[in-house]
Amino acid sequence: MTTHGYRTHDCNYLRKIDIGKTVTLAGWVNVTRDHGGVIFIDLRDREGLTQVVFRPEESAELAKRSHSLRSEDVIQVTGRVAPRLPGTENPKLPTGDIEVLPSEMSILNKAHDLPFQIDTDIHNEDLRLTYRYFDLRRPQLARNLRMRHAVTKATRDYLDSQGFIEVETPILSKSTPEGARDFLVPSRLTPGKFYALPQAPQQYKQLLMVGGVEKYFQIAKCFRDEDLRADRQPEFTQIDIEASFVRPEDIYALTEGMLAAIFKAARKIDIKLPFDRLTYREAVGKYGSDKPDRRFGMELVDLGEDFRASSFKVFRGALDAGGVVKAINAKSFALLTIGQSDELTEIAKTFGAKGLAFIKVEGGEWKSPIVKFFSDAEKNALKTKLNVEEGDLILFAADKWEVATEVLGRIRLRIAEMQKLIVDLTKLDFLWVTDFPLLQFSAEENKWNAVHHPFTRPKAEDVALLDEEKFSEVRAEAYDVVLNGVEIGGGSIRIHEPDLQDKMFGVLGISPQDRQSMFGHLLRAFQLGAPPHGGIAMGLDRLVMLVCGEESIRDVMAFPKNNRGMDLMSQSPADVDPRQLRDLGIKLAAGDARAPSGKESPPKK
């Protein structure tokens, strides 16, 4: 219960035991109901609701004034707690057995015309974000913010119990290549120079390990200038963790303990420990994704050995070129619509396939233009490996391993949505994915890039492959933690030796001059006795989204941007006074379309 000058109790506190007491409540008018001159008010504050009843026989003057009350007016009432009339109790409310009969009322603030009703579903997200301060009164968002607080508090409490200390790192930092565009901040004191907002505190937390902090964490703000979607924002929050003298097993145990503490505090449930583990090759090979959703079946099946000598040229050609033939069985989905079939084919083409081969099993017959090319042995292999039955739909991908697995992985997820295969929405499937590739070749840039970041350590047994230039075979000492098909965190053991870090920069094509200009501070630190270290970063927004059962991180953030990166409430980004640009030595090109106007009109009510 909260008490202060405006109230003696909150609106979720009073029970039968309080009948007869004189109390003072304050809050918003949730709803009003006129029952023949008797005005019923549901008074709402952050904690809940209390029914307030203005009866003419109790106070004619108050009853008359109460007729002017409207939703979202802010009022204070003082009165007597009384039992509700028999038969009018509300078992859905904790305060449903009582009501307050006021003897005094103060109208603290009148609400004007409302942009929308907070007790209804609002599908116009831009309207909600324009009036976000009003939107936050909705019970769902209020619950989400409290859940976020519980998650953050449990995180801090758990890491504190494990000897970690929270250290803040700079927001104004240096632009370095870390996978996404930086937000740049011009410096007035050093004209022509720019800070960058950190994409992550990666280098700082490694430098803290050099500084002997040993166990660091931070609820860290991060910034990335990239295209937006439901689980991505230009500014977001990480649970950032780094520790010295650790191996992957130490990070696994720490993370599992922290997540167990979070779900216990926020959802009052015990999660299964330890988490299952799959290597990157296992996860992608079996589910078509490095963040697999295992709450339904439809696993990818390898048919390479069965079609190695096939007369079907598409399969044989892919295998002869070093590729794979894989398939999934969409059980009982042979009767998919033409629209669904076209959509699945389009997904396949979008992710690199030339088309989508299939077999429908209808009336005991295998229906497909490709079946005529299969031998009896190949048909038997399909039937056995894929458990082919009446009504099934078999979908194939024959291509490079990377293309075939991604195509079928994407199709697998879409079919699960079409068939509504995830029936238990309360199930929590945690999983570690390990042994990621260290490097990935970019044909567009004609160079090798780090899959995670340039400070990720190669597995000890694969270091020699760097010298042999077998870059595609090098595995990273890296790991992701996945929940229900969503990556909620990732990390690695870092490089701590100057010579190995220098070698990594060389593979990435970073010149000696650029190494010093961009990372000289880190390389110099490694020469002063850097300990072995590693860590993990978890997306706090995404984790809270999953804890709350939401589909967008915007619903667990107090003031998010929309899907165009706009803050519609404050109308930013916005134009600035030309004098500010002059002070910074910046001049916008005339008619430059990249210069944001910030004049996006608010949506209509």
Secondary structure, DSSP 8 states (H G I E B T S, - for coil): ---BTTBSS-TT---GGGTT-EEEEEEEEEEEEEETTEEEEEEEETTEEEEEEE-TTT-HHHHHHHTT--TT-EEEEEEEEEE--TT---TTSTTTTEEEEEEEEEEEE---S-SS-TTS----HHHHHHTHHHHTTSHHHHHHHHHHHHHHHHHHHHHHHTT-EE----SSB----SSSB--EEE-SSSTT-EEE--S-SHHHHHHHHHTT--EEEEEEEEE-B---BTTB-SEEEEEEEEEES--HHHHHHHHHHHHHHHHHHHH-----SS-EEEEHHHHHHHHSSSS---SS----EE-TTTTTT-S-HHHHHHHHTT-EEEEEEETT-TT--HHHHHHHHHHHHHTT-S--EEEEEETTEEE-TTGGG--HHHHHHHHHHHT--TT-EEEEEEE-HHHHHHHHHHHHHHHHHHHT----TT---EEEEE--BSEEEETTTTEEEESS-TTB-B-GGGHHHHHTT-GGG-BBSEEEEEETTEEEEEEEEB---HHHHHHHHHHTT--HHHHHHHHHHHHHHHTTT---EEEEEEEHHHHHHHHHT-S-GGGGSSS---TTS-BTTTTBS----HHHHHHHT----TT-TTS----------
